[in-house]
């Protein structure tokens, strides 16, 4: 797949963002980065998928490869349900 200058892989976006995050900590202690990153990524991911499926949880769970119960739990967790 060819990428234009405007297209950047998700991996590259995460890498750049995390490098910036650590660069700007200014000596502040940091913890629980994993959960912070998951919350930042999962929320918009779920929002877009639910919009794409017109709020159809069965279709969304199939697209995401998640059990429907797990999807519902995550939707509730992020206040999307």
C-alpha positions as CSV (number, residue, x, y, z in Angstrom):
1,X,0.0,0.0,0.0
2,X,1.4,3.4,-1.0
3,X,1.0,6.2,1.5
4,X,0.8,9.8,0.6
5,X,2.5,12.5,2.8
6,X,-0.9,13.0,4.6
7,X,-1.4,9.3,5.3
8,X,0.4,7.9,8.3
9,X,0.1,4.5,9.8
10,X,-1.6,4.1,13.1
11,X,1.6,2.6,14.4
12,X,3.6,5.7,13.3
13,X,1.0,8.0,14.9
14,X,1.2,6.2,18.2
15,X,5.0,6.2,18.1
16,X,5.2,9.9,17.4
17,X,2.6,10.8,20.0
18,X,4.3,8.7,22.7
19,X,7.7,10.2,21.9
20,X,6.2,13.7,22.3
21,X,4.5,12.7,25.5
22,X,7.7,11.5,27.1
23,X,9.6,14.5,25.8
24,X,7.3,16.9,27.4
25,X,7.0,15.2,30.8
26,X,9.7,17.6,32.2
27,X,10.7,15.2,34.9
28,X,7.2,14.4,36.1
29,X,6.7,10.9,37.3
30,X,4.5,8.7,35.1
31,X,2.6,5.5,35.6
32,X,-0.3,3.5,34.1
33,X,0.7,4.6,30.6
34,X,-0.7,1.4,29.1
35,X,-4.2,2.1,30.4
36,X,-4.0,5.7,29.4
37,X,-3.1,4.8,25.9
38,X,-5.8,2.2,25.6
39,X,-8.4,4.7,26.8
40,X,-7.2,7.3,24.3
41,X,-7.4,4.8,21.4
42,X,-10.4,2.7,22.3
43,X,-12.8,5.6,22.8
44,X,-12.6,7.1,19.3
45,X,-12.2,3.6,17.8
46,X,-15.5,2.5,19.4
47,X,-17.2,5.8,18.4
48,X,-16.2,5.4,14.8
49,X,-17.2,1.7,14.6
50,X,-20.5,2.3,16.2
51,X,-21.3,5.2,13.8
52,X,-20.2,3.0,10.9
53,X,-22.5,0.2,12.0
54,X,-25.4,2.6,12.9
55,X,-25.1,1.5,16.5
56,X,-25.5,-2.2,15.6
57,X,-23.5,-4.0,18.3
58,X,-23.6,-7.3,16.5
59,X,-22.0,-5.9,13.4
60,X,-19.6,-3.8,15.5
61,X,-18.5,-6.8,17.5
62,X,-17.9,-8.8,14.3
63,X,-15.8,-5.9,12.8
64,X,-13.7,-5.6,16.0
65,X,-13.4,-9.3,16.5
66,X,-14.9,-9.0,20.0
67,X,-17.5,-10.9,21.9
68,X,-20.7,-8.8,22.0
69,X,-20.7,-8.8,25.7
70,X,-17.1,-7.5,25.8
71,X,-18.1,-4.8,23.3
72,X,-21.1,-3.8,25.6
73,X,-18.7,-3.7,28.6
74,X,-16.3,-1.4,26.7
75,X,-19.1,0.9,25.5
76,X,-20.4,1.3,29.1
77,X,-16.8,1.8,30.4
78,X,-16.3,4.8,28.0
79,X,-19.8,6.2,28.5
80,X,-20.9,5.3,24.9
81,X,-23.9,3.2,25.9
